[in-house]
Amino acid sequence: MEFVELLRVRRALIWHAGILAVIAIGIMALAHSTTVNIDGPSGQTKLIPGSFIGWGDIAGICAFFVTIFASSLGTSLSRENSIRDISWTKPIARTLIAIRYILVDLGGLCIAFVTAFALIALVLVRMNFMPHADASVFIQTVLAIGIGAMWYGLLQMITCGMPPGGRAMAGIMWPVALFLIPMAQIPGAIGALVRAVNIINPLEYLGVASIGSSDPAKSFNPVGPLSLDERALVVWLFAALFCAIAVAVWPRQEA
């Protein structure tokens, strides 16, 4: 059964890599040595050609692209609902089918991260910036893939009981999630309610503004005073919870 999902993931990865490659080629063709201004929590940071950029910062940028890629995989169980009367006759537990699909998809997220990381690093080198290994690269990588996994799990949980048309949720969730972030600044009960909802909003954990911060452990934390380690743990716990709910709900539907 998972072979079908392998083919889907491969097709999605080809599109993902192709689009990123076109963007990277375009940037490298148009931008050579340039100065980059980054507005971070510690103020504006100016990066001039020859500056060193940590691998951890690159991994943090990759979180955005991994999350986008997760949108293309997060409705895999929903797609199977159109043929579940056939797929559920296979001599294998329905729960195991769901778990295998999720494991294949999570493997795809890891490959999407590596692809984005390599292309971003290539663009930076072309622009005469110097990527280098730093202490935060591991935890930033775990966090970046975890944010994508959390988005993936949330989408699976919402759509696993829907017909294949539930794939539209992958597009609907983006403007909703982005809209909720500034809404959290509203004072009073409404703002408090939005902040509570944003705890399960994966985009709240992106923290892209951490680039340029002198202390990665104290970088932009939109969900509270959490370190990078704590944010990485939280997003993976949510990802596991959402996927577990999807695995529990999906097999209980009527064929």
C-alpha positions in Angstrom: 0.0 0.0 0.0 2.7 2.4 0.9 4.2 2.1 -2.7 1.3 4.3 -3.9 2.3 7.0 -1.4 6.0 6.6 -2.4 5.0 7.5 -5.9 3.0 10.5 -4.7 5.9 11.7 -2.5 8.4 11.3 -5.4 6.2 13.3 -7.7 5.8 16.0 -5.0 9.5 16.1 -4.4 10.2 16.5 -8.1 7.9 19.5 -8.2 9.3 20.9 -5.0 12.9 20.6 -6.1 12.1 21.9 -9.6 10.4 25.1 -8.3 13.1 25.8 -5.8 15.8 25.2 -8.4 14.1 27.7 -10.8 13.9 30.3 -8.0 17.6 29.6 -7.0 18.8 30.0 -10.6 16.8 33.2 -11.0 18.3 34.7 -7.8 21.8 33.6 -8.8 21.4 35.1 -12.3 20.1 38.5 -11.0 21.9 38.9 -7.7 25.6 38.7 -7.3 27.5 40.4 -4.5 25.0 42.3 -2.5 24.2 43.6 1.0 21.3 42.0 2.9 19.5 43.8 5.7 17.7 41.5 8.2 15.3 42.9 10.7 15.6 40.7 13.8 14.6 40.9 17.5 17.9 42.6 18.3 17.5 45.2 15.6 18.6 45.4 12.0 21.6 43.3 11.0 23.5 44.1 7.8 25.2 41.2 6.0 27.9 42.3 3.5 29.6 40.0 1.0 32.1 37.8 2.7 30.0 37.6 5.9 29.7 34.2 7.6 26.2 32.7 7.8 25.6 29.8 10.1 24.1 26.6 8.9 21.6 26.9 11.7 20.3 30.1 10.2 19.9 28.3 6.8 18.1 25.5 8.5 15.7 28.1 10.1 14.9 29.4 6.6 14.3 25.9 5.3 11.4 25.5 7.9 9.2 27.7 5.7 9.8 25.6 2.6 9.4 22.3 4.4 6.0 23.6 5.7 4.9 24.4 2.2 5.9 21.0 1.1 4.0 19.4 4.0 0.8 20.9 2.5 1.2 18.7 -0.5 1.4 15.5 1.6 -0.9 16.2 4.5 -4.0 14.9 2.8 -2.7 11.5 1.9 -5.2 9.7 4.1 -8.0 11.8 2.7 -7.1 10.8 -0.8 -7.3 7.2 0.1 -10.9 7.6 1.2 -12.0 7.5 -2.5 -10.8 3.9 -2.8 -11.0 2.7 0.8 -13.5 0.0 0.0 -10.7 -1.5 -2.1 -7.7 -0.6 0.0 -9.3 -1.8 3.3 -9.8 -5.3 1.8 -6.0 -5.8 1.9 -4.8 -8.4 4.4 -3.3 -5.7 6.6 -4.6 -3.7 9.6 -6.0 -0.3 8.6 -4.0 1.3 11.4 -0.8 -0.1 10.0 -1.7 1.3 6.5 -2.1 4.8 8.0 1.2 4.5 10.0 3.1 3.4 6.8 1.7 6.3 4.9 2.7 8.8 7.6 6.2 7.4 7.8 6.7 7.6 4.0 5.4 11.2 4.1 7.7 12.2 7.0 10.6 10.7 5.1 9.6 13.0 2.2 9.7 16.0 4.5 13.3 15.2 5.5 14.3 15.0 1.8 12.5 18.3 1.1 14.6 19.9 3.9 17.9 18.6 2.5 16.9 19.9 -1.0 16.0 23.4 0.3 19.1 23.5 2.5 21.4 22.7 -0.4 19.9 25.2 -2.8 19.8 28.0 -0.2 23.5 27.4 0.6 24.3 27.4 -3.1 22.6 30.8 -3.6 24.4 32.2 -0.6 27.8 31.1 -1.9 27.0 32.6 -5.3 26.2 35.9 -3.5 29.6 35.7 -1.8 28.3 34.8 1.7 30.1 32.1 3.6 28.0 29.3 5.1 29.7 27.7 8.1 28.8 25.0 10.6 27.6 26.4 13.9 26.4 25.0 17.2 22.7 25.6 16.4 22.5 23.6 13.2 21.3 20.4 14.8 18.5 21.9 16.9 17.5 24.2 14.0 17.2 21.2 11.7 15.1 19.3 14.2 12.9 22.4 14.7 12.6 23.1 10.9 11.5 19.5 10.1 9.3 19.5 13.2 7.4 22.5 12.1 6.7 20.9 8.8 5.7 17.7 10.6 3.4 19.6 12.9 1.7 21.3 9.9 1.5 17.9 8.2 0.0 16.2 11.3 -2.6 19.1 11.8 -3.7 18.8 8.2 -4.0 15.0 8.4 -6.0 15.3 11.6 -8.4 17.8 10.0 -8.8 16.0 6.6 -8.5 12.2 7.4 -12.3 11.9 7.6 -13.0 14.0 4.6 -13.5 12.9 1.0 -10.6 13.5 -1.5 -11.9 17.1 -1.9 -10.5 17.7 1.5 -7.3 18.6 -0.2 -8.6 22.1 -0.5 -7.9 22.5 3.2 -4.2 22.5 2.4 -4.7 25.9 0.7 -7.3 27.2 3.1 -5.1 26.7 6.2 -2.3 29.0 5.1 -4.3 32.3 5.0 -6.1 31.3 8.2 -2.8 30.5 10.0 -1.1 33.7 8.8 -4.2 35.8 9.8 -4.2 34.4 13.3 -0.7 35.6 14.1 -1.3 39.4 14.0 -4.8 38.8 15.5 -3.0 37.7 18.7 -2.0 41.3 19.3 -5.7 42.3 19.9 -6.2 43.3 23.5 -8.7 41.7 25.7 -10.5 38.4 25.5 -10.4 38.1 21.7 -6.6 38.4 21.7 -6.3 35.8 24.6 -8.5 33.4 22.7 -6.5 33.8 19.5 -3.2 33.3 21.4 -4.7 30.1 22.9 -5.6 28.9 19.4 -2.1 29.8 18.1 -0.5 27.3 20.4 -1.4 24.7 17.7 -0.6 27.1 14.8 2.6 25.7 13.4 3.5 29.0 11.8 3.8 30.5 15.3 6.9 28.4 15.8 8.8 29.4 12.6 10.7 32.2 14.3 12.4 33.3 11.0 13.3 36.5 12.6 15.8 34.7 14.7 18.3 35.1 11.8 20.8 37.7 12.8 20.2 37.3 16.5 23.4 37.1 18.5 22.0 34.4 20.8 20.0 31.7 18.9 18.7 30.3 22.2 17.0 33.7 22.9 15.7 34.3 19.4 12.3 35.3 18.3 9.7 33.2 20.3 6.2 34.1 19.2 4.6 31.6 21.5 6.4 32.7 24.7 9.8 32.5 26.3 10.8 29.2 24.8 14.4 28.2 23.8 15.1 26.6 20.5 15.3 23.2 22.2 11.9 23.7 23.9 10.3 24.8 20.6 11.7 21.8 18.8 10.3 19.5 21.5 6.8 21.2 21.4 6.4 21.0 17.7 7.4 17.3 17.6 5.0 16.5 20.5 2.2 18.3 18.6 3.1 16.5 15.4 3.0 13.1 17.1 -0.3 14.0 18.8 -2.0 15.1 15.5 -0.7 12.1 13.6 -1.8 9.7 16.4 -5.3 11.2 16.3 -5.4 10.8 12.5 -4.2 7.2 12.8 -6.9 6.5 15.4 -9.8 8.2 13.5 -9.1 7.1 9.9 -9.5 3.3 10.3 -12.8 3.8 12.1 -14.7 5.2 9.1 -17.2 3.1 7.3 -16.0 1.7 4.0 
